[in-house]
Amino acid sequence: MSNPITSTTSDSPVCIVTGGSHGIGDAICEKFSAQGYTVINLDIKDNLTQSKSIEWLKCDVSVSCEVRQAIQQSVLKYGRVDCLVSNAGIHFSATIEDTSEEDFDRIFGLNVKGAITATKAVLPQMKSQQGGVILYIASDQALIAKQSSFAYNMSKAALASMAKTTALDYAKYQIRSNAICPGTIETPLYHNAINRYVAISGANIDQVHAEEAALQPIGRLGQASEVAALTYFLASDDARFITGSLQVIDGGYTAQ
């Protein structure tokens, strides 16, 4: 990030995605890039298989100064920011008794504090250009509770609240804010969680996958590309009257 920056004004809309190297974040980066956006991926790790048109800036989203510097660098370089997708997050399974203070701080440091810092960093530019879209990748757990999910559940509920308050506070600047609430999506994070469960329990992995699919009324897991498609729609002018909402994409799970 110490390289000299040449300031230009991008003719293409600019989308900044936090945690865009893998899973849902990767799918979002690819979707926006394919639709003609200049995409900047803020992630601690690069994805070498990602489209070369997507710009990766190494950034630990839990470290506020790194987030501010990366976003300021992007705004200086491109002269605009049309969309922020706050996607970076980590999962943690534990009850309140089994969640240490360090665990709680780690979950909230990335899932919530990272989103706050990124939002505050894009708002001055969005206000000056009188427009922009902020999208938070929350979870179905922003709406319902799940077992052994004390800190994670709370962090996703916080993002839903942030989407609503930001929508109200910045509507006068034509800035829209919404939260996307995915259910069980087949991503590397999902597979890692299943693999850990199978290693501990000795369960049959095929049976576990089948049981997870059966829990969804639609009978299958969601795909990252489907979340990316919804995210892109919410950033588009077709969704210009949608703000302050929680958009569920969960195969009907929370409708039960």
C-alpha angles and dihedrals in degrees: 000000000000094000116114112267123223109211114225136157112240118225088204123072113260125228124187116200123190115212092012102151101086144022117350092358092055091049090050092050091050093047095051092043091052089052092057102266124140100237127202116191116204107197138136090233131045124229107220092193093057119108111279090230089069111090115222120205114187105236137156099218091202089064108079098203092054092051093048092047094048094049094044089050091051094048091049091049099046103024094226146050117203101174139019117196108193100201107140112117147130132221125230128181117207143110120248090264092052095047112094123206088251091053091050093048091049094051095045093040091064107022098044112011091046090054092048093051093047092048093050090048096055098040099080092056093043091050092050092050091043096233148056145132127243117193125185120201099219123157144241081266088073084073106030138026126245128194121267091011104108102138098028092049091050093048092054092047087053091056091052090052091047091053091054098045093044090050091055097042096049105032088103087066092050089249114146125203129189139161123228114211112199122189122206106339124183102242136134087267090057093048092048091052092049092047091052091049092049092048091053099039103033090228122156107266095214090052092049091052090048091050091050091051091048091055089066114081089220089057102239144062121268122251127231090234089061091054089047091053091053091046092052092048091053090052093050130088088249085074097044093124093051114094136137091025137132108224111201121206105173111120091257096303097133092043091071 
